[in-house]
Amino acid sequence: MAIKRLSLRIDSEMLNKLHVVADYEGRSANSQILILIRDCIEKYEEKHGKIEVNKD
């Protein structure tokens, strides 16, 4: 699995709050974002079925 980069624009208040949540969970902000994305995808797939993607 290739690791890709993603730029994200986020206001400073939201970023600060993300850091608080991540610190509370014992994670980096990056790890916390990945967990949130994974949870979002799982929730979507529960409702709409598995997402099939081309593996490029």
N, CA, C, O and CB atoms as a CASP TS submission, in Angstrom:
PFRMAT TS
TARGET T0000
AUTHOR 0000-0000-0000
METHOD Language model
MODEL 1
PARENT N/A
ATOM      1  N   MET     1       0.845  -1.177   0.000  1.00  0.00           N
ATOM      2  CA  MET     1       0.000   0.000   0.000  1.00  0.00           C
ATOM      3  C   MET     1       0.888   1.237   0.000  1.00  0.00           C
ATOM      4  O   MET     1       1.731   1.409   0.881  1.00  0.00           O
ATOM      5  CB  MET     1      -0.960   0.000   1.219  1.00  0.00           C
ATOM      6  N   ALA     2       0.694   2.083  -0.981  1.00  0.00           N
ATOM      7  CA  ALA     2       1.454   3.329  -1.065  1.00  0.00           C
ATOM      8  C   ALA     2       0.848   4.351  -0.106  1.00  0.00           C
ATOM      9  O   ALA     2      -0.370   4.425   0.055  1.00  0.00           O
ATOM     10  CB  ALA     2       1.467   3.880  -2.524  1.00  0.00           C
ATOM     11  N   ILE     3       1.704   5.120   0.514  1.00  0.00           N
ATOM     12  CA  ILE     3       1.257   6.193   1.397  1.00  0.00           C
ATOM     13  C   ILE     3       1.222   7.475   0.582  1.00  0.00           C
ATOM     14  O   ILE     3       2.217   7.844  -0.043  1.00  0.00           O
ATOM     15  CB  ILE     3       2.192   6.339   2.652  1.00  0.00           C
ATOM     16  N   LYS     4       0.097   8.146   0.584  1.00  0.00           N
ATOM     17  CA  LYS     4      -0.080   9.395  -0.158  1.00  0.00           C
ATOM     18  C   LYS     4      -0.182  10.558   0.815  1.00  0.00           C
ATOM     19  O   LYS     4      -0.531  10.381   1.982  1.00  0.00           O
ATOM     20  CB  LYS     4      -1.336   9.332  -1.060  1.00  0.00           C
ATOM     21  N   ARG     5       0.127  11.739   0.321  1.00  0.00           N
ATOM     22  CA  ARG     5      -0.001  12.964   1.108  1.00  0.00           C
ATOM     23  C   ARG     5      -1.292  13.673   0.725  1.00  0.00           C
ATOM     24  O   ARG     5      -1.773  13.561  -0.402  1.00  0.00           O
ATOM     25  CB  ARG     5       1.222  13.898   0.892  1.00  0.00           C
ATOM     26  N   LEU     6      -1.838  14.402   1.685  1.00  0.00           N
ATOM     27  CA  LEU     6      -3.057  15.163   1.462  1.00  0.00           C
ATOM     28  C   LEU     6      -2.917  16.493   2.181  1.00  0.00           C
ATOM     29  O   LEU     6      -2.658  16.531   3.384  1.00  0.00           O
ATOM     30  CB  LEU     6      -4.317  14.383   1.953  1.00  0.00           C
ATOM     31  N   SER     7      -3.086  17.574   1.451  1.00  0.00           N
ATOM     32  CA  SER     7      -3.106  18.891   2.085  1.00  0.00           C
ATOM     33  C   SER     7      -4.500  19.143   2.612  1.00  0.00           C
ATOM     34  O   SER     7      -5.492  18.741   2.005  1.00  0.00           O
ATOM     35  CB  SER     7      -2.674  20.011   1.094  1.00  0.00           C
ATOM     36  N   LEU     8      -4.563  19.809   3.738  1.00  0.00           N
ATOM     37  CA  LEU     8      -5.853  20.067   4.369  1.00  0.00           C
ATOM     38  C   LEU     8      -5.875  21.497   4.861  1.00  0.00           C
ATOM     39  O   LEU     8      -4.959  21.934   5.558  1.00  0.00           O
ATOM     40  CB  LEU     8      -6.123  19.079   5.534  1.00  0.00           C
ATOM     41  N   ARG     9      -6.902  22.215   4.506  1.00  0.00           N
ATOM     42  CA  ARG     9      -7.091  23.569   5.023  1.00  0.00           C
ATOM     43  C   ARG     9      -8.059  23.489   6.185  1.00  0.00           C
ATOM     44  O   ARG     9      -9.174  22.986   6.050  1.00  0.00           O
ATOM     45  CB  ARG     9      -7.616  24.544   3.916  1.00  0.00           C
ATOM     46  N   ILE    10      -7.619  23.993   7.330  1.00  0.00           N
ATOM     47  CA  ILE    10      -8.410  23.901   8.548  1.00  0.00           C
ATOM     48  C   ILE    10      -8.145  25.144   9.384  1.00  0.00           C
ATOM     49  O   ILE    10      -7.001  25.579   9.514  1.00  0.00           O
ATOM     50  CB  ILE    10      -8.074  22.603   9.347  1.00  0.00           C
ATOM     51  N   ASP    11      -9.209  25.718   9.952  1.00  0.00           N
ATOM     52  CA  ASP    11      -8.983  26.921  10.749  1.00  0.00           C
ATOM     53  C   ASP    11      -8.296  26.558  12.062  1.00  0.00           C
ATOM     54  O   ASP    11      -8.378  25.420  12.525  1.00  0.00           O
ATOM     55  CB  ASP    11     -10.314  27.654  11.021  1.00  0.00           C
ATOM     56  N   SER    12      -7.626  27.531  12.651  1.00  0.00           N
ATOM     57  CA  SER    12      -6.775  27.245  13.811  1.00  0.00           C
ATOM     58  C   SER    12      -7.566  26.760  15.022  1.00  0.00           C
ATOM     59  O   SER    12      -7.051  25.947  15.790  1.00  0.00           O
ATOM     60  CB  SER    12      -5.990  28.480  14.188  1.00  0.00           C
ATOM     61  N   GLU    13      -8.782  27.222  15.217  1.00  0.00           N
ATOM     62  CA  GLU    13      -9.576  26.747  16.354  1.00  0.00           C
ATOM     63  C   GLU    13      -9.885  25.261  16.212  1.00  0.00           C
ATOM     64  O   GLU    13      -9.754  24.499  17.170  1.00  0.00           O
ATOM     65  CB  GLU    13     -10.884  27.552  16.476  1.00  0.00           C
ATOM     66  N   MET    14     -10.297  24.852  15.013  1.00  0.00           N
ATOM     67  CA  MET    14     -10.610  23.440  14.796  1.00  0.00           C
ATOM     68  C   MET    14      -9.356  22.582  14.926  1.00  0.00           C
ATOM     69  O   MET    14      -9.403  21.493  15.496  1.00  0.00           O
ATOM     70  CB  MET    14     -11.250  23.236  13.413  1.00  0.00           C
ATOM     71  N   LEU    15      -8.235  23.072  14.398  1.00  0.00           N
ATOM     72  CA  LEU    15      -6.981  22.329  14.516  1.00  0.00           C
ATOM     73  C   LEU    15      -6.571  22.176  15.977  1.00  0.00           C
ATOM     74  O   LEU    15      -6.139  21.099  16.390  1.00  0.00           O
ATOM     75  CB  LEU    15      -5.869  23.029  13.727  1.00  0.00           C
ATOM     76  N   ASN    16      -6.701  23.231  16.752  1.00  0.00           N
ATOM     77  CA  ASN    16      -6.372  23.151  18.181  1.00  0.00           C
ATOM     78  C   ASN    16      -7.261  22.142  18.892  1.00  0.00           C
ATOM     79  O   ASN    16      -6.792  21.388  19.745  1.00  0.00           O
ATOM     80  CB  ASN    16      -6.513  24.528  18.843  1.00  0.00           C
ATOM     81  N   LYS    17      -8.537  22.126  18.545  1.00  0.00           N
ATOM     82  CA  LYS    17      -9.457  21.158  19.153  1.00  0.00           C
ATOM     83  C   LYS    17      -9.106  19.734  18.729  1.00  0.00           C
ATOM     84  O   LYS    17      -9.194  18.806  19.534  1.00  0.00           O
ATOM     85  CB  LYS    17     -10.913  21.481  18.765  1.00  0.00           C
ATOM     86  N   LEU    18      -8.712  19.559  17.476  1.00  0.00           N
ATOM     87  CA  LEU    18      -8.279  18.239  17.006  1.00  0.00           C
ATOM     88  C   LEU    18      -7.088  17.759  17.822  1.00  0.00           C
ATOM     89  O   LEU    18      -7.035  16.591  18.208  1.00  0.00           O
ATOM     90  CB  LEU    18      -7.917  18.281  15.503  1.00  0.00           C
ATOM     91  N   HIS    19      -6.142  18.635  18.088  1.00  0.00           N
ATOM     92  CA  HIS    19      -4.972  18.266  18.880  1.00  0.00           C
ATOM     93  C   HIS    19      -5.361  17.866  20.301  1.00  0.00           C
ATOM     94  O   HIS    19      -4.771  16.943  20.863  1.00  0.00           O
ATOM     95  CB  HIS    19      -3.977  19.420  18.917  1.00  0.00           C
ATOM     96  N   VAL    20      -6.339  18.542  20.883  1.00  0.00           N
ATOM     97  CA  VAL    20      -6.810  18.179  22.228  1.00  0.00           C
ATOM     98  C   VAL    20      -7.395  16.771  22.219  1.00  0.00           C
ATOM     99  O   VAL    20      -7.072  15.950  23.078  1.00  0.00           O
ATOM    100  CB  VAL    20      -7.867  19.194  22.732  1.00  0.00           C
ATOM    101  N   VAL    21      -8.260  16.498  21.240  1.00  0.00           N
ATOM    102  CA  VAL    21      -8.879  15.167  21.141  1.00  0.00           C
ATOM    103  C   VAL    21      -7.815  14.102  20.903  1.00  0.00           C
ATOM    104  O   VAL    21      -7.830  13.054  21.548  1.00  0.00           O
ATOM    105  CB  VAL    21      -9.929  15.135  20.005  1.00  0.00           C
ATOM    106  N   ALA    22      -6.900  14.363  19.986  1.00  0.00           N
ATOM    107  CA  ALA    22      -5.845  13.396  19.671  1.00  0.00           C
ATOM    108  C   ALA    22      -4.973  13.132  20.893  1.00  0.00           C
ATOM    109  O   ALA    22      -4.647  11.982  21.185  1.00  0.00           O
ATOM    110  CB  ALA    22      -4.980  13.901  18.502  1.00  0.00           C
ATOM    111  N   ASP    23      -4.592  14.189  21.608  1.00  0.00           N
ATOM    112  CA  ASP    23      -3.787  14.017  22.822  1.00  0.00           C
ATOM    113  C   ASP    23      -4.535  13.179  23.857  1.00  0.00           C
ATOM    114  O   ASP    23      -3.949  12.309  24.501  1.00  0.00           O
ATOM    115  CB  ASP    23      -3.414  15.386  23.420  1.00  0.00           C
ATOM    116  N   TYR    24      -5.825  13.444  24.013  1.00  0.00           N
ATOM    117  CA  TYR    24      -6.644  12.684  24.958  1.00  0.00           C
ATOM    118  C   TYR    24      -6.657  11.198  24.603  1.00  0.00           C
ATOM    119  O   TYR    24      -6.619  10.338  25.483  1.00  0.00           O
ATOM    120  CB  TYR    24      -8.078  13.232  24.983  1.00  0.00           C
ATOM    121  N   GLU    25      -6.712  10.910  23.303  1.00  0.00           N
ATOM    122  CA  GLU    25      -6.745   9.520  22.822  1.00  0.00           C
ATOM    123  C   GLU    25      -5.352   8.908  22.735  1.00  0.00           C
ATOM    124  O   GLU    25      -5.214   7.725  22.422  1.00  0.00           O
ATOM    125  CB  GLU    25      -7.416   9.452  21.456  1.00  0.00           C
ATOM    126  N   GLY    26      -4.309   9.707  23.010  1.00  0.00           N
ATOM    127  CA  GLY    26      -2.937   9.196  22.948  1.00  0.00           C
ATOM    128  C   GLY    26      -2.434   9.010  21.529  1.00  0.00           C
ATOM    129  O   GLY    26      -1.630   8.119  21.254  1.00  0.00           O
ATOM    130  N   ARG    27      -2.910   9.856  20.633  1.00  0.00           N
ATOM    131  CA  ARG    27      -2.546   9.742  19.225  1.00  0.00           C
ATOM    132  C   ARG    27      -2.002  11.064  18.711  1.00  0.00           C
ATOM    133  O   ARG    27      -2.163  12.110  19.341  1.00  0.00           O
ATOM    134  CB  ARG    27      -3.752   9.299  18.387  1.00  0.00           C
ATOM    135  N   SER    28      -1.357  10.996  17.556  1.00  0.00           N
ATOM    136  CA  SER    28      -0.996  12.211  16.837  1.00  0.00           C
ATOM    137  C   SER    28      -2.245  12.722  16.123  1.00  0.00           C
ATOM    138  O   SER    28      -3.223  11.993  15.957  1.00  0.00           O
ATOM    139  CB  SER    28       0.177  11.951  15.823  1.00  0.00           C
ATOM    140  N   ALA    29      -2.196  13.973  15.709  1.00  0.00           N
ATOM    141  CA  ALA    29      -3.314  14.529  14.948  1.00  0.00           C
ATOM    142  C   ALA    29      -3.499  13.742  13.649  1.00  0.00           C
ATOM    143  O   ALA    29      -4.630  13.479  13.241  1.00  0.00           O
ATOM    144  CB  ALA    29      -3.079  16.035  14.644  1.00  0.00           C
ATOM    145  N   ASN    30      -2.395  13.365  12.999  1.00  0.00           N
ATOM    146  CA  ASN    30      -2.475  12.585  11.767  1.00  0.00           C
ATOM    147  C   ASN    30      -3.189  11.253  12.005  1.00  0.00           C
ATOM    148  O   ASN    30      -4.072  10.875  11.236  1.00  0.00           O
ATOM    149  CB  ASN    30      -1.071  12.339  11.201  1.00  0.00           C
ATOM    150  N   SER    31      -2.811  10.550  13.060  1.00  0.00           N
ATOM    151  CA  SER    31      -3.456   9.263  13.368  1.00  0.00           C
ATOM    152  C   SER    31      -4.931   9.451  13.679  1.00  0.00           C
ATOM    153  O   SER    31      -5.759   8.628  13.288  1.00  0.00           O
ATOM    154  CB  SER    31      -2.758   8.579  14.553  1.00  0.00           C
ATOM    155  N   GLN    32      -5.263  10.524  14.378  1.00  0.00           N
ATOM    156  CA  GLN    32      -6.656  10.796  14.709  1.00  0.00           C
ATOM    157  C   GLN    32      -7.463  11.046  13.444  1.00  0.00           C
ATOM    158  O   GLN    32      -8.584  10.552  13.324  1.00  0.00           O
ATOM    159  CB  GLN    32      -6.761  11.999  15.655  1.00  0.00           C
ATOM    160  N   ILE    33      -6.916  11.800  12.502  1.00  0.00           N
ATOM    161  CA  ILE    33      -7.606  12.058  11.237  1.00  0.00           C
ATOM    162  C   ILE    33      -7.819  10.756  10.476  1.00  0.00           C
ATOM    163  O   ILE    33      -8.897  10.537   9.925  1.00  0.00           O
ATOM    164  CB  ILE    33      -6.808  13.057  10.375  1.00  0.00           C
ATOM    165  N   LEU    34      -6.809   9.888  10.436  1.00  0.00           N
ATOM    166  CA  LEU    34      -6.958   8.612   9.735  1.00  0.00           C
ATOM    167  C   LEU    34      -8.063   7.760  10.355  1.00  0.00           C
ATOM    168  O   LEU    34      -8.811   7.100   9.633  1.00  0.00           O
ATOM    169  CB  LEU    34      -5.636   7.842   9.749  1.00  0.00           C
ATOM    170  N   ILE    35      -8.173   7.766  11.671  1.00  0.00           N
ATOM    171  CA  ILE    35      -9.231   7.014  12.342  1.00  0.00           C
ATOM    172  C   ILE    35     -10.593   7.599  11.995  1.00  0.00           C
ATOM    173  O   ILE    35     -11.538   6.850  11.748  1.00  0.00           O
ATOM    174  CB  ILE    35      -9.019   7.017  13.868  1.00  0.00           C
ATOM    175  N   LEU    36     -10.708   8.911  11.974  1.00  0.00           N
ATOM    176  CA  LEU    36     -11.978   9.547  11.619  1.00  0.00           C
ATOM    177  C   LEU    36     -12.379   9.214  10.182  1.00  0.00           C
ATOM    178  O   LEU    36     -13.550   8.954   9.904  1.00  0.00           O
ATOM    179  CB  LEU    36     -11.882  11.069  11.800  1.00  0.00           C
ATOM    180  N   ILE    37     -11.405   9.223   9.274  1.00  0.00           N
ATOM    181  CA  ILE    37     -11.686   8.873   7.879  1.00  0.00           C
ATOM    182  C   ILE    37     -12.111   7.413   7.779  1.00  0.00           C
ATOM    183  O   ILE    37     -13.085   7.095   7.096  1.00  0.00           O
ATOM    184  CB  ILE    37     -10.449   9.136   6.988  1.00  0.00           C
ATOM    185  N   ARG    38     -11.387   6.525   8.453  1.00  0.00           N
ATOM    186  CA  ARG    38     -11.734   5.097   8.430  1.00  0.00           C
ATOM    187  C   ARG    38     -13.152   4.872   8.958  1.00  0.00           C
ATOM    188  O   ARG    38     -13.926   4.117   8.370  1.00  0.00           O
ATOM    189  CB  ARG    38     -10.723   4.282   9.266  1.00  0.00           C
ATOM    190  N   ASP    39     -13.488   5.537  10.076  1.00  0.00           N
ATOM    191  CA  ASP    39     -14.823   5.383  10.655  1.00  0.00           C
ATOM    192  C   ASP    39     -15.906   5.892   9.710  1.00  0.00           C
ATOM    193  O   ASP    39     -16.982   5.302   9.613  1.00  0.00           O
ATOM    194  CB  ASP    39     -14.909   6.121  11.989  1.00  0.00           C
ATOM    195  N   CYS    40     -15.616   6.987   9.015  1.00  0.00           N
ATOM    196  CA  CYS    40     -16.564   7.544   8.054  1.00  0.00           C
ATOM    197  C   CYS    40     -16.806   6.567   6.904  1.00  0.00           C
ATOM    198  O   CYS    40     -17.944   6.356   6.486  1.00  0.00           O
ATOM    199  CB  CYS    40     -16.052   8.888   7.511  1.00  0.00           C
ATOM    200  N   ILE    41     -15.731   5.978   6.402  1.00  0.00           N
ATOM    201  CA  ILE    41     -15.854   5.010   5.301  1.00  0.00           C
ATOM    202  C   ILE    41     -16.631   3.780   5.753  1.00  0.00           C
ATOM    203  O   ILE    41     -17.498   3.293   5.029  1.00  0.00           O
ATOM    204  CB  ILE    41     -14.459   4.596   4.781  1.00  0.00           C
ATOM    205  N   GLU    42     -16.325   3.273   6.948  1.00  0.00           N
ATOM    206  CA  GLU    42     -17.053   2.106   7.464  1.00  0.00           C
ATOM    207  C   GLU    42     -18.543   2.398   7.590  1.00  0.00           C
ATOM    208  O   GLU    42     -19.371   1.556   7.239  1.00  0.00           O
ATOM    209  CB  GLU    42     -16.487   1.680   8.827  1.00  0.00           C
ATOM    210  N   LYS    43     -18.891   3.573   8.084  1.00  0.00           N
ATOM    211  CA  LYS    43     -20.296   3.953   8.236  1.00  0.00           C
ATOM    212  C   LYS    43     -20.974   4.049   6.871  1.00  0.00           C
ATOM    213  O   LYS    43     -22.105   3.592   6.704  1.00  0.00           O
ATOM    214  CB  LYS    43     -20.416   5.296   8.988  1.00  0.00           C
ATOM    215  N   TYR    44     -20.290   4.636   5.905  1.00  0.00           N
ATOM    216  CA  TYR    44     -20.832   4.736   4.545  1.00  0.00           C
ATOM    217  C   TYR    44     -21.078   3.348   3.965  1.00  0.00           C
ATOM    218  O   TYR    44     -22.137   3.084   3.395  1.00  0.00           O
ATOM    219  CB  TYR    44     -19.874   5.532   3.633  1.00  0.00           C
ATOM    220  N   GLU    45     -20.077   2.447   4.114  1.00  0.00           N
ATOM    221  CA  GLU    45     -20.196   1.113   3.538  1.00  0.00           C
ATOM    222  C   GLU    45     -21.287   0.296   4.222  1.00  0.00           C
ATOM    223  O   GLU    45     -21.915  -0.542   3.576  1.00  0.00           O
ATOM    224  CB  GLU    45     -18.867   0.382   3.634  1.00  0.00           C
ATOM    225  N   GLU    46     -21.525   0.515   5.498  1.00  0.00           N
ATOM    226  CA  GLU    46     -22.623  -0.185   6.180  1.00  0.00           C
ATOM    227  C   GLU    46     -23.958   0.187   5.547  1.00  0.00           C
ATOM    228  O   GLU    46     -24.849  -0.652   5.420  1.00  0.00           O
ATOM    229  CB  GLU    46     -22.636   0.153   7.692  1.00  0.00           C
ATOM    230  N   LYS    47     -24.089   1.443   5.153  1.00  0.00           N
ATOM    231  CA  LYS    47     -25.346   1.928   4.594  1.00  0.00           C
ATOM    232  C   LYS    47     -25.466   1.650   3.097  1.00  0.00           C
ATOM    233  O   LYS    47     -26.555   1.330   2.619  1.00  0.00           O
ATOM    234  CB  LYS    47     -25.481   3.412   4.849  1.00  0.00           C
ATOM    235  N   HIS    48     -24.359   1.768   2.343  1.00  0.00           N
ATOM    236  CA  HIS    48     -24.414   1.726   0.883  1.00  0.00           C
ATOM    237  C   HIS    48     -23.706   0.542   0.245  1.00  0.00           C
ATOM    238  O   HIS    48     -23.765   0.372  -0.972  1.00  0.00           O
ATOM    239  CB  HIS    48     -23.836   2.966   0.344  1.00  0.00           C
ATOM    240  N   GLY    49     -23.044  -0.273   1.040  1.00  0.00           N
ATOM    241  CA  GLY    49     -22.289  -1.390   0.484  1.00  0.00           C
ATOM    242  C   GLY    49     -20.835  -1.034   0.290  1.00  0.00           C
ATOM    243  O   GLY    49     -20.441   0.132   0.322  1.00  0.00           O
ATOM    244  N   LYS    50     -20.048  -2.078   0.085  1.00  0.00           N
ATOM    245  CA  LYS    50     -18.605  -1.931  -0.028  1.00  0.00           C
ATOM    246  C   LYS    50     -18.215  -1.052  -1.209  1.00  0.00           C
ATOM    247  O   LYS    50     -18.761  -1.180  -2.305  1.00  0.00           O
ATOM    248  CB  LYS    50     -17.952  -3.291  -0.160  1.00  0.00           C
ATOM    249  N   ILE    51     -17.277  -0.171  -0.970  1.00  0.00           N
ATOM    250  CA  ILE    51     -16.748   0.687  -2.028  1.00  0.00           C
ATOM    251  C   ILE    51     -15.661  -0.087  -2.760  1.00  0.00           C
ATOM    252  O   ILE    51     -14.694  -0.544  -2.150  1.00  0.00           O
ATOM    253  CB  ILE    51     -16.193   2.038  -1.452  1.00  0.00           C
ATOM    254  N   GLU    52     -15.824  -0.229  -4.062  1.00  0.00           N
ATOM    255  CA  GLU    52     -14.822  -0.894  -4.879  1.00  0.00           C
ATOM    256  C   GLU    52     -13.989   0.183  -5.568  1.00  0.00           C
ATOM    257  O   GLU    52     -14.533   1.076  -6.218  1.00  0.00           O
ATOM    258  CB  GLU    52     -15.484  -1.860  -5.924  1.00  0.00           C
ATOM    259  N   VAL    53     -12.668   0.094  -5.423  1.00  0.00           N
ATOM    260  CA  VAL    53     -11.775   1.083  -6.037  1.00  0.00           C
ATOM    261  C   VAL    53     -10.718   0.371  -6.869  1.00  0.00           C
ATOM    262  O   VAL    53     -10.341  -0.765  -6.581  1.00  0.00           O
ATOM    263  CB  VAL    53     -11.104   1.974  -4.956  1.00  0.00           C
ATOM    264  N   ASN    54     -10.254   1.046  -7.891  1.00  0.00           N
ATOM    265  CA  ASN    54      -9.143   0.517  -8.691  1.00  0.00           C
ATOM    266  C   ASN    54      -7.862   0.698  -7.891  1.00  0.00           C
ATOM    267  O   ASN    54      -7.638   1.761  -7.313  1.00  0.00           O
ATOM    268  CB  ASN    54      -9.043   1.232 -10.090  1.00  0.00           C
ATOM    269  N   LYS    55      -7.030  -0.314  -7.853  1.00  0.00           N
ATOM    270  CA  LYS    55      -5.777  -0.246  -7.119  1.00  0.00           C
ATOM    271  C   LYS    55      -4.669   0.170  -8.066  1.00  0.00           C
ATOM    272  O   LYS    55      -3.995  -0.666  -8.669  1.00  0.00           O
ATOM    273  CB  LYS    55      -5.449  -1.599  -6.451  1.00  0.00           C
ATOM    274  N   ASP    56      -4.491   1.490  -8.187  1.00  0.00           N
ATOM    275  CA  ASP    56      -3.451   2.037  -9.070  1.00  0.00           C
ATOM    276  C   ASP    56      -2.217   2.368  -8.295  1.00  0.00           C
ATOM    277  O   ASP    56      -1.235   2.839  -8.870  1.00  0.00           O
ATOM    278  CB  ASP    56      -3.944   3.273  -9.798  1.00  0.00           C
TER
END
